Amino acid sequence: MTSTTPTHPEIRESVAALCRDFPGEYWREKDRNDAYPTEFVTALTEAGFLACLIPEEYGGSGLGLSEAAAIMEEIHKSGCSGGACHAQMYIMGALLRHGDEEKKRRYLPEIASGALRLQAFGVTEPTSGTDTTRIRTTARRDGNEWVINGQKVWTSRAEHSDLMLLLARTTSREEAAKPHQGMSIFLVDMQKAKGNGLTIQKLEAMVNHATTEIFFDDLRIPADALIGEEGRGFYYILDGMNAERILISAEAIGDARWFIKKARDYAVDRRVFDRPIGQNQGVQFPIARCYAETEAAALMVQKAAETFDAGEEVGAMANMCKLLASEATWHAADTCLQTHGGFGFAREYDVERKFRETRLFQTAPISTNLILSYIAEHVLEMPRSF
């Protein structure tokens, strides 16, 4: 089954070869035990895939977001999951673009080699949700240190990360000139912080994404943990958010292609009433429609990645590709499950696991409704709805 957008075929072939060492049985065992796929993350790191966006001078491959998107798509197309490690790609952009040279030389080579993991991203809070301007976690300067207090939620991989990129208020929302100002980003050494003001609590969830809640109680971090200028943290993470949405969209496309192939193969092989079920238009038409929808969304993801790499404004495109890819994969997931009938609910087929995982894309890292609101206001120039 061919794709209309075979970008970076050499990278895709290499990723697919690596993923063949991690079949469905591996992921089912991790899912059953709610365990972190350490072996898979290590293999990706050693192969250099997770360092593709880090410049060569810091030990990475110096590739673009287009190549990174191809990597993440192929991981998911192979039936694996990038949720355990994808954050490194978009988190480290804040350090690369806004950190000083000393920080980049201190951290990026070790992140590239895997000696340090930068996987945790502390932004979302229980009371603010997607309204980032209302976060309550604060960072107060005290001599040569910052004192952090607050709470983060849905912080995935915190138990498996050495470093965290943390967004906190250094000026209250009321005192800031604009709601988006007064926030700063910090690079937190989690190994030093644990037990010294930082507490991690596991959060049970529908998918195995090593999700946690994090509590800060007078956590002290060095003054030089600040990245860039104080008060400009929100603007610094916007680039990372656009990259995140494009990479997540690529993952969604990979999932959709996995579902479509899985459904197609089952429909061809499964015989009921002495004929393959795929001979029935009621079975084959939904699969064909999912294929067309997925290929159209893939073109938008590819265009968004290329636009990002060109350094052009990509906010609207990043949001639209996330919308289209998340809907394409959800339709493909539902169709695949329906095609398999009762067997779609059996764990050995992997459909129910991927079905649960791909549903997340409708909600995170940004919900479908917020994307529609963004398009209405910023692209169509309609009145602001909130």
HELIX and SHEET records of a PDB file:
HELIX    1   1 PRO A    9  CYS A   19  1                                  11    
HELIX    2   2 GLY A   24  ARG A   32  1                                   9    
HELIX    3   3 THR A   38  GLU A   46  1                                   9    
HELIX    4   4 PHE A   49  ALA A   51  5                                   3    
HELIX    5   5 GLU A   56  TYR A   58  5                                   3    
HELIX    6   6 LEU A   65  LYS A   77  1                                  13    
HELIX    7   7 ALA A   87  HIS A   98  1                                  12    
HELIX    8   8 GLU A  101  SER A  113  1                                  13    
HELIX    9   9 THR A  132  ARG A  134  5                                   3    
HELIX   10  10 ALA A  158  HIS A  160  5                                   3    
HELIX   11  11 MET A  190  ALA A  193  1                                   4    
HELIX   12  12 ALA A  223  ALA A  225  5                                   3    
HELIX   13  13 GLY A  233  ASP A  269  1                                  37    
HELIX   14  14 ILE A  277  GLN A  279  5                                   3    
HELIX   15  15 GLN A  281  ASP A  309  1                                  29    
HELIX   16  16 GLY A  315  HIS A  340  1                                  26    
HELIX   17  17 GLY A  341  PHE A  345  5                                   5    
HELIX   18  18 ARG A  347  TYR A  349  5                                   3    
HELIX   19  19 VAL A  351  ARG A  359  1                                   9    
HELIX   20  20 LEU A  360  GLN A  362  5                                   3    
HELIX   21  21 THR A  368  TYR A  374  1                                   7    
HELIX   22  22 ILE A  375  VAL A  379  3                                   5    
SHEET    1   A 4 LEU A 118  GLY A 122  0                                        
SHEET    2   A 4 LEU A 163  ARG A 169  1                                        
SHEET    3   A 4 MET A 183  ASP A 189 -1                                        
SHEET    4   A 4 LEU A 226  ILE A 227 -1                                        
SHEET    1   B 4 THR A 138  ASP A 142  0                                        
SHEET    2   B 4 GLU A 145  SER A 156 -1                                        
SHEET    3   B 4 THR A 211  PRO A 222 -1                                        
SHEET    4   B 4 LEU A 198  LYS A 202 -1                                        
SHEET    1   C 2 ARG A 271  VAL A 272  0                                        
SHEET    2   C 2 ARG A 275  PRO A 276 -1                                        
END                                                                             
